Amino acid sequence: MPALPLDEAGKYVAAAYIVFLGLVLVYVVIMAARLSRIEQEIGEIAELLDAREQGDVQPDAPAADKVTSP
């Protein structure tokens, strides 16, 4: 005999699936936000490298002048 009758257990199974999917959704949103921030930083670094190669930025300039922090 099951611990819960099947007509009552379905509610708990559905709730468990909803909670699990909610957690997966939160995880995906957090990872997307982190990926977006990393892509933005990589773009800024690429721009700085291009400017440095063209001679627009002095190599001795302080790091604060080269990179803008969020």
Buried (B, 14 or more C-beta within 10 A) or exposed (E): EEEEEEEEEEEEEEEEEEEEEEEEEEEEEEEEEEEEEEEEBEEBEEEBEEEBEEEEBEEEEEEEEBEEEE
